[in-house]
Amino acid sequence: MAEFPATKKASGGGYTLIPTWKTITSTMDSGVEQRRQKWTFPKYDVKLSFSVLTASEIQAIWNFFVARHGSFEAFYFYTYDSLAWTGCYVGVGDGVTVTFDLPGKSTSAQTIYVDGASTEAVTILTGGGLESSDRVTYTVAPAAGAILSCDFTGYLRIRCRFKEDTMDRNHLQSVLYATGIELQGLHG
């Protein structure tokens, strides 16, 4: 899976992360609410804004949009800041697989969980995963159905797609500066 072109802070780039959860809310006749959480982990929408871009950076964004066929193909976006992240989804055990990509790169201070319990029976490989992500290898394969998660300090990897399916090439530069680009977060 591709990675969004590097147009980081050096280009005056900023971003807003918007965590989205899925909750079912039912209101009883008495006015009391019952809520049910449908997602254990959020998905993150991203709004990118730019104050300065070079012609080559604008072209790279345009080429990337066209290569993804608009909103059709998913890709990864890495946050521009190395921060502390908690409760990040890694995967689901199958009883056989021992290696999983972490949802970040250049990570440190990693705590790895299996069904909410921390485990130290792991090895972390920095940059060893897909698209520069870090990778965790368990000493013993997590049980089938086990939920794998982690805490870390580093750059969060977000699986996403372009929110819009159309982008006007003639007005791309003004759109990038005026409204930015919105990325729709995806699970997985």
C-alpha positions as CSV (number, residue, x, y, z in Angstrom):
1,M,0.0,0.0,0.0
2,A,1.3,3.4,-0.9
3,E,2.3,6.2,1.4
4,F,1.0,9.8,1.0
5,P,3.7,12.1,-0.5
6,A,6.0,13.7,2.1
7,T,4.8,17.3,2.3
8,K,5.7,17.8,5.9
9,K,6.1,20.8,8.1
10,A,9.1,22.0,6.0
11,S,6.4,22.9,3.4
12,G,4.2,24.6,5.9
13,G,2.0,21.6,6.2
14,G,-0.3,21.0,9.1
15,Y,-3.0,18.4,9.9
16,T,-5.9,17.8,12.1
17,L,-6.8,14.3,13.3
18,I,-10.4,13.5,13.9
19,P,-10.9,10.3,15.8
20,T,-14.3,8.7,14.9
21,W,-16.1,6.0,17.0
22,K,-19.2,4.0,16.2
23,T,-21.8,4.1,19.0
24,I,-25.4,2.9,18.8
25,T,-27.6,5.1,21.0
26,S,-31.2,4.2,21.9
27,T,-33.4,6.5,23.9
28,M,-36.1,4.9,26.0
29,D,-39.6,6.4,26.6
30,S,-38.4,7.5,30.0
31,G,-35.6,9.6,28.4
32,V,-32.8,7.2,29.6
33,E,-30.2,6.4,27.0
34,Q,-28.6,3.1,26.4
35,R,-25.4,3.1,24.4
36,R,-23.4,0.3,22.7
37,Q,-19.9,0.7,21.5
38,K,-19.6,-0.9,18.0
39,W,-15.9,-0.2,17.5
40,T,-13.2,-1.0,20.0
41,F,-10.7,1.2,18.2
42,P,-11.3,4.5,16.4
43,K,-10.6,5.4,12.8
44,Y,-8.9,8.7,12.1
45,D,-10.0,11.2,9.5
46,V,-7.3,13.6,8.5
47,K,-7.6,17.2,7.3
48,L,-4.4,18.4,5.7
49,S,-3.6,22.1,5.2
50,F,-0.7,23.8,3.5
51,S,0.7,27.3,3.5
52,V,3.6,26.7,1.2
53,L,4.2,24.1,-1.4
54,T,6.7,23.8,-4.2
55,A,5.6,23.1,-7.8
56,S,7.1,19.6,-7.4
57,E,5.1,18.9,-4.2
58,I,1.9,20.0,-5.8
59,Q,2.7,17.7,-8.8
60,A,3.4,14.8,-6.4
61,I,0.0,15.3,-4.7
62,W,-1.7,15.4,-8.0
63,N,0.1,12.3,-9.3
64,F,-0.7,10.5,-6.1
65,F,-4.4,11.4,-6.3
66,V,-4.6,10.2,-9.9
67,A,-2.7,7.0,-9.2
68,R,-5.1,6.2,-6.4
69,H,-8.1,6.8,-8.8
70,G,-9.5,9.4,-6.5
71,S,-11.2,7.8,-3.4
72,F,-10.9,4.3,-4.8
73,E,-7.6,3.0,-3.4
74,A,-6.5,3.1,0.2
75,F,-3.1,4.4,1.3
76,Y,-1.1,5.2,4.5
77,F,-0.7,8.7,6.0
78,Y,1.9,9.1,8.8
79,T,1.4,11.9,11.3
80,Y,4.0,14.7,11.1
81,D,4.7,14.7,14.8
82,S,6.2,12.0,16.9
83,L,3.8,11.7,19.8
84,A,2.7,9.2,22.5
85,W,-0.1,7.0,21.2
86,T,-2.2,4.7,23.4
87,G,-4.6,1.8,22.6
88,C,-3.6,1.5,19.0
89,Y,-5.0,-1.5,17.0
90,V,-2.4,-4.0,15.7
91,G,-4.4,-7.0,14.6
92,V,-6.2,-10.2,15.5
93,G,-4.3,-13.3,16.3
94,D,-4.9,-16.5,14.3
95,G,-2.9,-19.0,16.4
96,V,-0.2,-19.2,13.7
97,T,1.1,-15.8,12.7
98,V,3.8,-14.4,14.9
99,T,4.7,-11.1,13.0
100,F,2.5,-8.1,12.8
101,D,3.1,-4.5,11.6
102,L,2.7,-1.8,14.3
103,P,0.5,1.2,13.4
104,G,3.6,3.5,13.5
105,K,7.1,4.1,12.5
106,S,10.2,5.2,14.4
107,T,8.6,4.0,17.5
108,S,10.0,3.8,21.0
109,A,8.6,3.0,24.5
110,Q,6.4,0.3,23.0
111,T,4.0,-1.6,25.2
112,I,2.4,-4.6,23.4
113,Y,-0.9,-6.1,24.5
114,V,-2.7,-9.3,23.8
115,D,-6.4,-9.1,24.8
116,G,-5.6,-6.1,27.0
117,A,-2.7,-7.7,29.0
118,S,0.8,-6.5,28.3
119,T,3.3,-8.9,27.2
120,E,7.1,-8.8,27.0
121,A,7.5,-11.9,24.9
122,V,8.1,-9.9,21.8
123,T,10.8,-8.4,19.6
124,I,10.4,-5.0,17.9
125,L,12.0,-4.4,14.5
126,T,12.2,-0.7,13.7
127,G,11.3,0.0,10.1
128,G,10.9,-3.7,9.3
129,G,7.3,-3.6,8.3
130,L,5.4,-2.5,5.2
131,E,5.7,1.1,4.1
132,S,8.4,1.8,6.8
133,S,6.2,0.8,9.7
134,D,7.8,-0.9,12.7
135,R,7.1,-4.6,13.3
136,V,6.5,-6.8,16.3
137,T,7.3,-10.5,16.5
138,Y,5.7,-12.5,19.2
139,T,7.7,-15.4,20.8
140,V,4.5,-17.5,20.6
141,A,1.7,-16.9,18.1
142,P,-1.2,-15.1,19.7
143,A,-4.3,-17.3,20.1
144,A,-7.0,-17.2,17.3
145,G,-9.3,-14.3,17.9
146,A,-6.9,-12.5,20.4
147,I,-7.0,-8.7,20.0
148,L,-3.5,-7.2,19.6
149,S,-2.9,-3.6,20.5
150,C,0.0,-1.3,21.5
151,D,1.1,1.9,23.1
152,F,4.1,3.7,21.6
153,T,5.8,7.0,21.0
154,G,6.4,7.7,17.3
155,Y,4.6,8.6,14.1
156,L,1.1,7.1,13.8
157,R,0.2,5.3,10.6
158,I,-3.3,5.9,9.4
159,R,-5.0,3.8,6.8
160,C,-7.1,6.1,4.7
161,R,-8.3,7.2,1.3
162,F,-9.1,10.5,-0.3
163,K,-12.5,11.8,0.8
164,E,-13.4,13.2,-2.6
165,D,-13.4,11.5,-5.9
166,T,-12.7,14.6,-8.0
167,M,-10.0,17.2,-7.9
168,D,-9.6,20.1,-10.4
169,R,-6.0,20.2,-11.5
170,N,-6.3,23.8,-12.7
171,H,-7.3,24.9,-9.2
172,L,-5.4,22.4,-7.2
173,Q,-2.9,24.9,-5.7
174,S,-5.6,27.3,-4.5
175,V,-7.6,24.4,-3.1
176,L,-4.6,23.1,-1.2
177,Y,-4.0,26.5,0.4
178,A,-7.7,27.5,1.0
179,T,-9.4,24.3,2.1
180,G,-6.7,21.6,2.2
181,I,-7.3,18.0,1.5
182,E,-9.5,15.6,3.5
183,L,-8.6,12.0,4.0
184,Q,-11.2,9.5,5.1
185,G,-9.9,7.1,7.8
186,L,-10.4,3.4,7.3
187,H,-10.3,0.5,9.7
188,G,-7.7,-2.3,9.4
